[in-house]
Amino acid sequence: MTTIAVTGASGFCGSHVATAAAARGAAVHCVGRRPGPVGRHVPWDAAREVPDLSGADLVVHCAAAVGDPVPGSPAEAAMHAVNVDGTARLLEAAAGRPVVWVSSASVYAPATGRSHITEDHPVRGHLNAYGRTKAAGESLALAAGAVVLRPRAVYGPGDPHLVPRLLSRVRRGLLMLPGPSVRLSLTAVENLADACLTAADWPPGAYNIADPTPYERDEAIGAVLRAHGVRARIGHVPLPVAQIVAATAQTLARLRPHAEPPLTRYAVDQLAHSVVLDVSRAESRGWVAGHTLKDYETALLSR
């Protein structure tokens, strides 16, 4: 029986990976501060310790600090300790075992020309600490010969980040978004979990992971709102105005370094520009994305 160590298995992505691994007959070690949904708990604080990976045949690294902290804040330092230093500790413990390292499309440079992003797109110029630390962590992983997966905007059952943040922005039946609608790649958590468990045999390197086709931003967000029973229409803030508001919010947030600003340049960039991932490299290894936003919507509406 294959034994898979899943870091961050108590979190959103990690819990789906651990559950999927167990369903496929693997023994699962849930490595992290809290127990995962299945298998054996192996305590690990990514910011301080080298994990115990004894007995594992494969390591899937999902543990990460997420968010958009104020530059220079304690939260940014904590993010670096987990996403970069924690990666170094994990790779030390892996000691030659195959590693699948879950990165993010946030590592890609926020430049024009993102309507068809291959894995060769520049990795630089990040607008927040999350992008910078994920890029630094994946650089270590790539140098160690890991398979690095780059999903974008992961959504699905149990999502504690993307959809809750979206729903919280609805005010009096109105959700304001920066600029007109654009085409965006999204990644169902089930698609990411499947990739994590099939990628161990892929050649080392980076692979984009996303749903089969991109979505129109406003249509996708409207579908999510309806699936959650939220009646709201979508309005549009001119992009220059949104950028000014985000810059102001980030400046004011420096007065409260322990709280994230309500709007950031990164959030505006991710919503206002077309970001479409080319997943042909993963598909060339036989991977096929089997889930879409429609599946998520149908599951919610059938509850």
VMD Tcl script that draws the C-alpha trace (Angstrom):
set ca {
  {0.00 0.00 0.00}
  {1.30 3.43 -0.94}
  {1.69 5.88 1.93}
  {1.14 9.55 1.07}
  {2.13 12.38 3.39}
  {-0.13 15.39 2.86}
  {0.97 18.61 4.52}
  {-1.73 21.11 5.43}
  {-4.31 18.30 5.41}
  {-6.57 20.15 7.83}
  {-6.88 23.01 5.33}
  {-9.07 23.45 2.30}
  {-6.91 21.98 -0.49}
  {-5.02 19.55 1.72}
  {-8.18 18.01 3.16}
  {-9.48 17.27 -0.33}
  {-6.14 15.72 -1.32}
  {-6.06 13.57 1.81}
  {-9.67 12.39 1.34}
  {-9.08 11.60 -2.34}
  {-5.90 9.70 -1.51}
  {-7.68 7.56 1.08}
  {-10.52 6.90 -1.37}
  {-7.95 5.55 -3.82}
  {-6.64 3.08 -1.26}
  {-3.56 4.92 0.00}
  {-2.48 5.18 3.60}
  {-2.48 8.87 4.51}
  {-0.29 10.79 6.94}
  {-1.82 14.21 7.62}
  {1.13 16.43 8.42}
  {0.35 19.73 10.12}
  {-0.73 21.52 13.25}
  {-4.18 19.91 13.29}
  {-5.45 16.45 12.31}
  {-6.78 15.96 8.81}
  {-10.03 14.28 7.77}
  {-8.51 10.80 7.39}
  {-5.43 8.79 8.26}
  {-2.78 9.40 10.90}
  {-1.94 12.83 12.26}
  {1.73 13.82 12.22}
  {2.16 17.12 14.13}
  {4.17 19.78 12.32}
  {4.59 23.54 12.64}
  {5.86 24.57 9.21}
  {7.23 27.85 10.56}
  {9.51 26.18 13.11}
  {10.17 22.48 12.60}
  {11.41 19.83 10.21}
  {8.52 17.39 9.65}
  {8.63 13.67 10.29}
  {8.01 12.07 6.90}
  {9.14 8.58 7.87}
  {7.19 5.86 6.11}
  {5.94 8.12 3.32}
  {6.37 7.08 -0.30}
  {5.10 10.39 -1.70}
  {4.84 13.90 -0.23}
  {2.12 16.32 -1.35}
  {2.84 19.75 0.08}
  {-0.34 21.81 0.46}
  {0.54 23.67 3.66}
  {0.72 27.43 3.07}
  {0.07 30.77 4.65}
  {-2.43 32.73 2.55}
  {-3.73 36.29 2.52}
  {-2.68 39.76 1.48}
  {-0.78 41.17 4.48}
  {0.55 44.68 4.86}
  {4.17 44.95 3.63}
  {6.62 44.79 6.53}
  {3.98 43.51 8.95}
  {4.34 40.55 11.32}
  {1.85 38.71 9.11}
  {4.18 39.06 6.13}
  {7.09 37.68 8.19}
  {4.91 34.77 9.30}
  {3.97 34.08 5.69}
  {7.64 33.92 4.70}
  {8.36 31.56 7.60}
  {5.76 29.10 6.34}
  {5.89 29.45 2.55}
  {9.65 29.76 2.12}
  {11.41 28.53 5.26}
  {8.79 25.81 5.72}
  {9.45 24.61 2.19}
  {13.17 24.33 2.91}
  {12.41 22.25 6.01}
  {10.01 20.04 4.07}
  {12.53 19.38 1.29}
  {15.18 18.53 3.87}
  {12.85 15.97 5.44}
  {11.74 14.56 2.07}
  {15.28 13.29 1.53}
  {14.82 12.19 -2.05}
  {11.17 11.14 -1.86}
  {9.00 12.39 -4.73}
  {7.39 15.73 -3.84}
  {4.35 17.37 -5.40}
  {4.43 21.01 -4.33}
  {1.23 23.05 -4.63}
  {2.07 26.55 -5.80}
  {-0.21 29.19 -7.31}
  {-0.72 31.12 -10.53}
  {-0.08 34.17 -8.33}
  {3.61 33.61 -9.05}
  {3.16 34.88 -12.61}
  {4.19 38.42 -13.43}
  {1.23 40.84 -13.38}
  {1.87 42.03 -16.91}
  {-0.23 42.26 -20.03}
  {-0.54 39.20 -22.21}
  {-2.04 36.88 -19.62}
  {-4.87 35.65 -21.84}
  {-2.83 32.54 -22.62}
  {-0.31 31.77 -19.86}
  {2.09 28.89 -20.30}
  {4.50 27.74 -17.60}
  {7.19 29.83 -19.31}
  {5.45 33.11 -18.42}
  {7.79 35.30 -16.32}
  {7.77 34.78 -12.55}
  {8.52 38.23 -11.13}
  {7.05 41.61 -10.16}
  {4.64 40.25 -7.57}
  {2.09 42.64 -6.10}
  {1.87 41.05 -2.66}
  {3.68 38.87 -0.14}
  {1.71 35.79 -1.09}
  {2.94 35.88 -4.68}
  {6.50 36.64 -3.60}
  {6.69 33.88 -0.99}
  {5.02 31.27 -3.18}
  {7.48 32.10 -5.96}
  {10.42 31.81 -3.56}
  {9.10 28.53 -2.13}
  {8.48 26.97 -5.52}
  {11.96 28.01 -6.66}
  {13.38 25.85 -3.86}
  {11.05 23.01 -4.81}
  {11.95 23.16 -8.49}
  {15.66 23.19 -7.67}
  {15.10 20.04 -5.59}
  {13.41 18.24 -8.50}
  {9.81 18.49 -7.34}
  {6.68 18.60 -9.45}
  {5.14 22.05 -8.93}
  {1.44 22.63 -9.60}
  {0.12 26.13 -10.32}
  {-3.67 26.33 -9.86}
  {-5.62 29.59 -10.00}
  {-8.45 30.71 -7.69}
  {-9.22 27.30 -6.19}
  {-12.90 26.89 -5.27}
  {-15.16 24.11 -4.06}
  {-16.82 22.55 -0.99}
  {-15.39 23.95 2.23}
  {-13.69 26.94 0.57}
  {-12.79 29.34 3.42}
  {-11.27 32.06 1.25}
  {-12.47 32.82 -2.25}
  {-16.27 32.50 -2.11}
  {-16.71 33.84 1.46}
  {-14.69 36.92 0.53}
  {-16.83 37.39 -2.56}
  {-20.10 37.06 -0.66}
  {-18.92 39.52 1.99}
  {-18.53 42.22 -0.68}
  {-22.24 42.29 -1.56}
  {-23.85 45.50 -0.31}
  {-27.60 46.18 -0.59}
  {-28.00 43.74 -3.43}
  {-25.02 45.06 -5.37}
  {-21.54 43.64 -5.97}
  {-19.10 46.12 -7.50}
  {-16.21 44.74 -9.56}
  {-13.25 46.55 -11.13}
  {-13.57 47.15 -14.85}
  {-15.64 45.22 -17.38}
  {-15.92 41.44 -17.41}
  {-12.84 39.44 -18.49}
  {-12.01 35.77 -19.10}
  {-10.50 33.97 -16.12}
  {-9.24 30.51 -15.29}
  {-10.54 28.94 -12.10}
  {-9.58 25.61 -10.52}
  {-12.06 23.26 -8.88}
  {-10.48 21.78 -5.77}
  {-11.38 18.31 -7.04}
  {-9.32 18.95 -10.18}
  {-6.37 20.09 -8.07}
  {-6.63 17.05 -5.77}
  {-6.66 14.71 -8.74}
  {-3.60 16.41 -10.21}
  {-1.77 16.15 -6.87}
  {-2.28 12.41 -6.80}
  {-1.39 11.73 -10.42}
  {1.58 14.09 -10.77}
  {4.13 12.05 -8.80}
  {5.20 10.27 -12.01}
  {5.41 13.44 -14.11}
  {8.81 14.89 -15.03}
  {9.98 17.51 -12.52}
  {8.91 21.04 -13.33}
  {5.94 23.39 -13.24}
  {2.43 22.58 -14.47}
  {-0.63 24.81 -14.74}
  {-3.79 23.28 -13.29}
  {-7.24 24.69 -14.10}
  {-10.76 23.78 -15.18}
  {-11.23 22.64 -18.81}
  {-12.21 26.06 -20.13}
  {-11.99 29.63 -18.77}
  {-15.03 31.53 -17.55}
  {-16.48 34.96 -18.17}
  {-15.90 36.70 -14.87}
  {-19.34 38.25 -14.39}
  {-21.19 35.12 -15.49}
  {-19.17 32.92 -13.13}
  {-19.60 35.24 -10.16}
  {-23.30 35.58 -10.88}
  {-23.63 31.78 -10.89}
  {-21.85 31.53 -7.53}
  {-24.07 34.19 -6.00}
  {-27.23 32.44 -7.20}
  {-26.00 29.06 -5.98}
  {-25.55 30.55 -2.51}
  {-29.00 32.10 -2.59}
  {-27.68 35.65 -2.83}
  {-29.75 38.01 -4.95}
  {-27.40 40.66 -6.24}
  {-26.58 42.43 -9.45}
  {-23.05 43.13 -10.59}
  {-21.86 46.67 -11.14}
  {-18.57 47.96 -12.51}
  {-16.11 50.46 -11.05}
  {-13.85 52.08 -13.66}
  {-10.45 50.41 -13.39}
  {-8.47 53.62 -12.71}
  {-10.84 54.42 -9.82}
  {-10.49 50.90 -8.39}
  {-6.71 51.16 -8.59}
  {-6.72 54.48 -6.72}
  {-9.03 53.09 -4.03}
  {-6.82 50.01 -3.61}
  {-3.64 52.09 -3.35}
  {-5.27 54.33 -0.75}
  {-6.55 51.36 1.24}
  {-3.09 49.81 1.30}
  {-1.51 53.07 2.45}
  {-4.03 53.45 5.28}
  {-3.57 49.80 6.25}
  {-0.01 50.56 7.32}
  {-1.56 52.25 10.35}
  {-3.06 48.86 11.33}
  {-0.38 46.30 10.38}
  {-2.25 43.40 11.98}
  {-5.30 43.81 9.68}
  {-5.46 43.21 5.93}
  {-6.69 46.14 3.81}
  {-10.23 45.75 2.43}
  {-8.96 46.18 -1.13}
  {-5.48 45.72 -2.61}
  {-3.71 46.23 -5.91}
  {-3.35 42.45 -6.17}
  {-7.10 41.87 -5.81}
  {-7.87 44.50 -8.45}
  {-5.28 43.02 -10.80}
  {-6.64 39.48 -10.42}
  {-10.23 40.55 -11.08}
  {-9.76 43.18 -13.76}
  {-7.41 41.48 -16.21}
  {-7.83 38.34 -18.24}
  {-5.80 35.50 -16.69}
  {-6.14 32.23 -18.58}
  {-3.87 29.26 -17.90}
  {-2.71 26.91 -20.64}
  {-2.96 23.41 -19.12}
  {-1.66 21.50 -22.13}
  {1.55 20.49 -20.33}
  {-0.44 18.65 -17.64}
  {-2.79 17.24 -20.26}
  {0.19 15.85 -22.16}
  {0.86 13.68 -19.10}
  {-2.67 12.24 -19.31}
  {-4.33 14.53 -16.76}
  {-7.87 15.65 -17.56}
  {-9.86 18.17 -15.50}
  {-13.15 16.46 -14.69}
  {-14.94 19.18 -12.72}
  {-16.34 22.59 -13.60}
  {-18.08 25.47 -11.89}
  {-21.38 24.02 -13.09}
  {-20.80 20.95 -10.90}
  {-20.23 23.21 -7.90}
  {-23.35 25.21 -8.66}
  {-25.46 22.07 -9.12}
  {-24.24 20.55 -5.86}
  {-25.11 23.69 -3.90}
  {-28.55 24.04 -5.46}
  {-29.40 20.40 -4.77}
  {-28.75 20.67 -1.03}
}
mol new
graphics top color blue
foreach p $ca { graphics top sphere $p radius 0.5 }
foreach p [lrange $ca 0 end-1] q [lrange $ca 1 end] { graphics top cylinder $p $q radius 0.2 }
display resetview
